[in-house]
């Protein structure tokens, strides 16, 4: 190496050292970095607000994943249309808002699925705030996500209806020029979703994903995805044309019971293939939840456990001649179940209680819980 080359190498090395040791200059457009006081945090507590009761809380990023053909896109579409039309999601309350469906695949079949859903729900109105992208997105690119936000802003101004649910189906087809297996790339994508899609509206961003290679119990891609989303929903095959939704994660809330859907075919009037056969698509009907006796899973006998425990407590009161108070307070009862069965979840116990109360198996009397049969005994005895 000659003298000139040696000098150039030394200069290059010095320049590199200076660049790495020099403090980063703050971007003029960057937001100011602030801290909040403890008093401010505690005095502004807020309970979670549901977009879809139990299943989706507002203002969060969600992953929904499953193998190909398990109906996960039908589940996402069902949620999105329920929010846009403000109809109950299989019996659960829904908060109205605009749905934006960023479709990376299957544009051709989406219209048939929507029409089938409308027929199933006896809906003819076409003015619901449900919008579908014309092309896939590149969510890893901030500029592309800003363009999506600008398009959302335009429709928001036109309709006056706040964006509530943004569905990404699928994440891999809307990822862009990056690596799904890279924690760095996935973190960058999630940052774009949070800053430009979730935060401005308090919306839910629902990412629909395939399962991991060789591991069907998790999403495809880097660990940063499942670690940093607010909730995770697995969609599993549950038999022919049936799927099961399983809550894998909910931040700061209790996990909900599994729910099972059965798909049914709906014929689209006036639409035929080249052979003259009618065109059909699928819609989802709720088959069961894990609170039901027919459901499978760890909560199969929860309602029976609740009924048996409440009956025992009521009987003890009757035997003790405690005529003034038959039954037990709800919070006291739930706490007693948790003490005896710590593996159970408070959310699931309360949900099963609500179902039993709705079915009149449990009566609420002066804020006390009493089983229906004990109530009849007490009435017949003139208590």
Phi and psi in degrees as a GROMACS rama.xvg file:
@    title "Ramachandran Plot"
@    xaxis  label "Phi"
@    yaxis  label "Psi"
@TYPE xy
-79.2341  173.228  UNK-2
-61.9143  -40.7178  UNK-3
-60.4217  -43.8284  UNK-4
-64.5228  -38.8854  UNK-5
-63.9042  -42.9412  UNK-6
-64.4429  -43.5169  UNK-7
-62.3769  -39.0685  UNK-8
-65.5979  -41.6352  UNK-9
-64.0365  -42.0372  UNK-10
-63.986  -42.7094  UNK-11
-61.9589  -39.6005  UNK-12
-65.9725  -42.1316  UNK-13
-63.4153  -41.438  UNK-14
-62.9287  -41.7378  UNK-15
-63.9142  -40.6614  UNK-16
-65.2661  -40.4919  UNK-17
-63.0736  -41.7172  UNK-18
-65.3256  -38.1156  UNK-19
-77.6658  -26.508  UNK-20
-91.5094  -15.1919  UNK-21
-74.4547  133.049  UNK-22
-59.9987  144.429  UNK-23
-70.3664  137.665  UNK-24
-84.1485  130.027  UNK-25
-69.7006  134.627  UNK-26
-67.5451  134.141  UNK-27
-61.3948  -28.6426  UNK-28
-88.0136  -3.03146  UNK-29
-68.4276  145.187  UNK-30
-70.2331  151.444  UNK-31
-67.9963  137.875  UNK-32
-88.4931  112.059  UNK-33
-117.875  161.326  UNK-34
-117.631  149.947  UNK-35
-104.98  145.245  UNK-36
-78.0083  160.22  UNK-37
-60.1276  -41.1163  UNK-38
-61.005  -42.1714  UNK-39
-64.5634  -41.8399  UNK-40
-64.8754  -48.8386  UNK-41
-69.7011  -34.858  UNK-42
-79.7492  -5.20538  UNK-43
-121.678  36.592  UNK-44
-67.7246  143.827  UNK-45
-140.673  135.167  UNK-46
-73.9359  151.288  UNK-47
-58.9724  139.42  UNK-48
-109.284  128.864  UNK-49
-84.9017  137.99  UNK-50
-84.72  -47.1334  UNK-51
-122.821  116.682  UNK-52
-45.128  129.209  UNK-53
76.8559  -42.6685  UNK-54
-92.8505  -38.2248  UNK-55
-133.386  119.584  UNK-56
-89.5123  147.437  UNK-57
-61.936  160.357  UNK-58
58.6966  60.6756  UNK-59
-158.33  164.248  UNK-60
-110.859  129.215  UNK-61
-125.377  144.614  UNK-62
-113.32  132.578  UNK-63
-122.73  121.008  UNK-64
-134.958  153.213  UNK-65
-176.58  167.162  UNK-66
-68.4424  165.506  UNK-67
-63.5335  135.1  UNK-68
86.1587  9.99399  UNK-69
-95.4171  10.2731  UNK-70
78.8083  19.518  UNK-71
-65.0831  -34.8176  UNK-72
-68.6846  -33.4275  UNK-73
-65.9653  -37.8535  UNK-74
-63.3763  -47.2535  UNK-75
-62.2761  -43.7721  UNK-76
-64.2281  -41.5826  UNK-77
-58.1763  -44.0472  UNK-78
-64.0439  -47.5371  UNK-79
-61.9679  -43.2531  UNK-80
-70.5313  -34.2216  UNK-81
-63.4834  -40.2973  UNK-82
-67.6268  -44.2652  UNK-83
-65.9808  -37.0862  UNK-84
-93.3057  -7.07331  UNK-85
54.3505  52.2287  UNK-86
-115.557  154.195  UNK-87
-59.9503  140.898  UNK-88
-92.5015  92.2147  UNK-89
51.1509  49.4493  UNK-90
90.5523  -7.54104  UNK-91
-99.0014  141.42  UNK-92
-64.8198  146.848  UNK-93
-129.958  138.03  UNK-94
-91.7429  130.241  UNK-95
-71.1877  142.596  UNK-96
-176.998  173.316  UNK-97
-82.3069  140.732  UNK-98
-111.399  134.01  UNK-99
-118.916  120  UNK-100
-107.719  104.376  UNK-101
-90.6578  102.846  UNK-102
-99.9584  119.598  UNK-103
-98.5002  -12.2736  UNK-104
-156.464  157.526  UNK-105
72.775  29.225  UNK-106
-56.869  -38.4656  UNK-107
-62.4626  -35.9979  UNK-108
-91.3524  -7.88395  UNK-109
-65.7867  -40.9479  UNK-110
-60.0979  -42.136  UNK-111
-64.6656  -38.2826  UNK-112
-65.1342  -40.6421  UNK-113
-65.1035  -46.542  UNK-114
-62.2498  -41.4215  UNK-115
-61.6247  -41.9226  UNK-116
-61.3821  -43.2484  UNK-117
-63.7814  -41.5001  UNK-118
-62.3282  -45.0674  UNK-119
-60.095  -36.4675  UNK-120
-97.6853  7.92757  UNK-121
55.8817  47.7854  UNK-122
-115.469  131.604  UNK-123
-116.918  -14.5137  UNK-124
-63.2703  130.146  UNK-125
-110.826  12.4039  UNK-126
-99.7096  9.96326  UNK-127
-64.9614  146.76  UNK-128
-77.5946  70.8795  UNK-129
-123.249  119.528  UNK-130
-126.159  138.933  UNK-131
-120.504  134.484  UNK-132
-68.7057  150.357  UNK-133
-86.7487  -24.3608  UNK-134
-137.619  160.542  UNK-135
-66.3088  161.412  UNK-136
-100.569  171.896  UNK-137
-127.622  81.4538  UNK-138
-68.7252  -16.532  UNK-139
-74.5624  -19.3367  UNK-140
-93.6044  117.233  UNK-141
-59.4473  -39.2377  UNK-142
-60.0452  -38.3774  UNK-143
-68.0405  -40.1507  UNK-144
-68.7841  -36.1207  UNK-145
-62.5107  -39.1942  UNK-146
-63.3155  -38.3301  UNK-147
-62.9795  -45.6213  UNK-148
-60.3812  -41.2268  UNK-149
-63.2723  -38.5241  UNK-150
-66.9406  -40.202  UNK-151
-62.4098  -42.1727  UNK-152
-59.1187  -38.7571  UNK-153
-62.2257  -46.9607  UNK-154
-69.7655  -33.0999  UNK-155
-61.2218  -43.6796  UNK-156
-66.2583  -36.6851  UNK-157
-71.014  -40.6129  UNK-158
-96.4331  -28.0949  UNK-159
74.3066  9.81453  UNK-160
-104.547  122.954  UNK-161
-66.2881  135.78  UNK-162
-61.3384  129.477  UNK-163
-119.516  -34.1299  UNK-164
-139.63  125.391  UNK-165
-119.474  112.886  UNK-166
-100.805  127.534  UNK-167
-108.407  107.869  UNK-168
-132.23  108.372  UNK-169
-97.8234  168.705  UNK-170
-64.3672  -38.1471  UNK-171
-63.8515  -36.4855  UNK-172
-81.4571  -8.6939  UNK-173
-117.37  13.1501  UNK-174
-72.837  -45.8266  UNK-175
98.1679  -164.906  UNK-176
-80.9701  74.2632  UNK-177
-153.108  -174.936  UNK-178
-116.801  115.606  UNK-179
-60.0869  -24.773  UNK-180
-88.2556  -1.10154  UNK-181
-94.0573  121.503  UNK-182
-60.4161  -35.3706  UNK-183
-63.5449  -46.7866  UNK-184
-68.1602  -41.1942  UNK-185
-66.2494  -40.3376  UNK-186
-61.9118  -39.0186  UNK-187
-64.4637  -42.9464  UNK-188
-64.0735  -45.5284  UNK-189
-63.6653  -35.5851  UNK-190
-62.776  -42.5266  UNK-191
-62.1785  -43.2026  UNK-192
-63.8031  -43.6323  UNK-193
-66.4976  -48.2289  UNK-194
-71.371  -42.3923  UNK-195
-102.787  -20.2178  UNK-196
-113.898  -42.2383  UNK-197
-82.2873  -57.3493  UNK-198
-59.071  -42.334  UNK-199
-61.4641  -25.3837  UNK-200
-122.917  -6.42199  UNK-201
64.9575  33.1594  UNK-202
-85.9826  167.258  UNK-203
-97.6933  128.524  UNK-204
-104.523  113.039  UNK-205
-105.071  108.182  UNK-206
-91.5764  121.917  UNK-207
-96.9796  126.679  UNK-208
-132.783  159.248  UNK-209
-83.1147  169.911  UNK-210
-83.8873  166.618  UNK-211
-69.4128  156.211  UNK-212
-68.7296  116.188  UNK-213
80.0219  1.56364  UNK-214
-144.594  96.3674  UNK-215
-81.0069  0.0198051  UNK-216
-96.4239  9.34663  UNK-217
-147.072  167.385  UNK-218
-69.0752  153.608  UNK-219
-70.304  142.63  UNK-220
113.221  -171.546  UNK-221
-69.453  157.414  UNK-222
-62.8311  -28.8108  UNK-223
-56.8348  -29.247  UNK-224
-67.6391  -57.7424  UNK-225
-70.296  -21.3859  UNK-226
-77.9389  -31.1302  UNK-227
-108.51  -5.98508  UNK-228
-77.9131  162.169  UNK-229
-81.4427  -31.5209  UNK-230
-151.664  158.286  UNK-231
-133.299  133.575  UNK-232
-125.544  122.79  UNK-233
-95.1005  138.065  UNK-234
-113.805  117.531  UNK-235
-115.661  147.042  UNK-236
-66.5122  136.494  UNK-237
-128.956  32.2411  UNK-238
115.124  -174.578  UNK-239
-65.1742  123.469  UNK-240
51.175  41.0767  UNK-241
-141.975  145.66  UNK-242
-139.206  157.61  UNK-243
-120.706  128.667  UNK-244
-93.2283  127.511  UNK-245
-123.514  124.501  UNK-246
-76.9717  117.305  UNK-247
-98.7555  -21.6395  UNK-248
-166.732  136.081  UNK-249
-142.068  119.633  UNK-250
-71.8391  130.182  UNK-251
64.2023  13.7772  UNK-252
-139.464  168.11  UNK-253
-81.5492  147.562  UNK-254
-71.3409  144.407  UNK-255
-92.5342  161.838  UNK-256
-65.9473  155.072  UNK-257
-60.2063  152.87  UNK-258
-132.05  137.753  UNK-259
-111.477  132.116  UNK-260
-114.716  143.945  UNK-261
-116.319  126.974  UNK-262
-85.0894  140.37  UNK-263
-126.416  148.283  UNK-264
-81.9398  138.789  UNK-265
-125.463  126.994  UNK-266
-83.2284  134.672  UNK-267
-93.5144  114.094  UNK-268
-59.676  135.468  UNK-269
77.6665  6.27861  UNK-270
-117.309  121.411  UNK-271
-133.29  153.282  UNK-272
-83.638  -175.084  UNK-273
-65.0312  -18.8884  UNK-274
-96.6982  5.53087  UNK-275
82.7873  9.79128  UNK-276
-85.7817  139.904  UNK-277
-65.1289  144.212  UNK-278
-87.9096  136.908  UNK-279
-127.351  164.038  UNK-280
-143.744  -178.368  UNK-281
-111.596  147.125  UNK-282
-131.405  160.703  UNK-283
-104.274  133.53  UNK-284
-115.228  139.893  UNK-285
-70.8893  129.439  UNK-286
-93.9513  -46.2841  UNK-287
-169.693  169.938  UNK-288
-126.654  167.632  UNK-289
-68.3589  -10.7753  UNK-290
-75.3245  -14.8501  UNK-291
-83.6332  152.138  UNK-292
-63.7703  -29.7843  UNK-293
-80.0899  -11.2224  UNK-294
-79.2934  156.983  UNK-295
-103.778  153.152  UNK-296
129.928  -178.828  UNK-297
-68.1549  -18.1279  UNK-298
-102.826  15.8041  UNK-299
-53.5802  -42.8382  UNK-300
-103.94  18.8117  UNK-301
-64.5875  -42.8208  UNK-302
-64.6734  -39.8803  UNK-303
-64.3995  -41.2879  UNK-304
-59.5876  -43.9764  UNK-305
-63.6101  -46.9646  UNK-306
-61.4526  -44.6155  UNK-307
-63.1406  -43.7261  UNK-308
-66.1529  -42.4784  UNK-309
-67.9668  -38.1548  UNK-310
-63.8052  -42.6258  UNK-311
-59.4722  -43.6528  UNK-312
-66.6098  -39.9875  UNK-313
-67.0751  -40.7619  UNK-314
-62.0985  -42.4433  UNK-315
-59.5531  -38.1212  UNK-316
-68.5188  -40.3877  UNK-317
-64.3449  -44.9291  UNK-318
-64.1148  -31.621  UNK-319
-82.7423  5.01582  UNK-320
57.8552  35.3085  UNK-321
-87.2138  68.3685  UNK-322
-68.0182  -23.2465  UNK-323
-72.0287  -21.6676  UNK-324
-144.314  95.9572  UNK-325
-95.3098  121.295  UNK-326
116.337  -172.751  UNK-327
-145.851  146.191  UNK-328
-62.4158  146.266  UNK-329
-60.5202  -49.9819  UNK-330
-64.1005  -40.0894  UNK-331
-62.4368  -41.1961  UNK-332
-66.3147  -46.3623  UNK-333
-60.3547  -41.966  UNK-334
-63.7778  -36.7283  UNK-335
-68.2667  -36.8256  UNK-336
-63.8651  -43.8661  UNK-337
-65.1877  -34.8256  UNK-338
-67.0581  -37.4036  UNK-339
-81.7666  -29.1381  UNK-340
-133.831  74.1295  UNK-341
-63.4398  -15.4879  UNK-342
-75.2908  -16.9515  UNK-343
-76.822  159.03  UNK-344
-109.329  138.015  UNK-345
-55.5791  -42.0314  UNK-346
-58.4362  -47.6086  UNK-347
-66.5632  -36.5592  UNK-348
-63.9827  -46.2263  UNK-349
-64.3925  -38.3259  UNK-350
-65.8664  -43.4908  UNK-351
-64.8088  -38.1954  UNK-352
-59.2444  -45.6873  UNK-353
-59.383  -41.636  UNK-354
-64.1839  -41.7998  UNK-355
-67.1634  -35.4328  UNK-356
-69.2357  -42.6426  UNK-357
-61.2204  -35.0923  UNK-358
-85.3111  2.92115  UNK-359
66.6306  16.3089  UNK-360
-74.5063  -29.4431  UNK-361
-120.813  135.461  UNK-362
-107.11  137.842  UNK-363
-98.6176  113.206  UNK-364
-123.164  113.039  UNK-365
52.6574  42.6639  UNK-366
70.719  12.939  UNK-367
-113.155  145.708  UNK-368
-89.8396  131.913  UNK-369
-138.92  137.755  UNK-370
-71.4827  151.1  UNK-371
-59.1691  -42.8135  UNK-372
-68.7813  -36.9104  UNK-373
-65.6904  -36.6248  UNK-374
-62.9192  -40.7416  UNK-375
-66.9224  -39.4115  UNK-376
-62.1418  -44.1898  UNK-377
-63.8801  -40.4661  UNK-378
-65.73  -42.2681  UNK-379
-66.2941  -26.6699  UNK-380
-87.4369  -0.655395  UNK-381
74.4952  24.3109  UNK-382
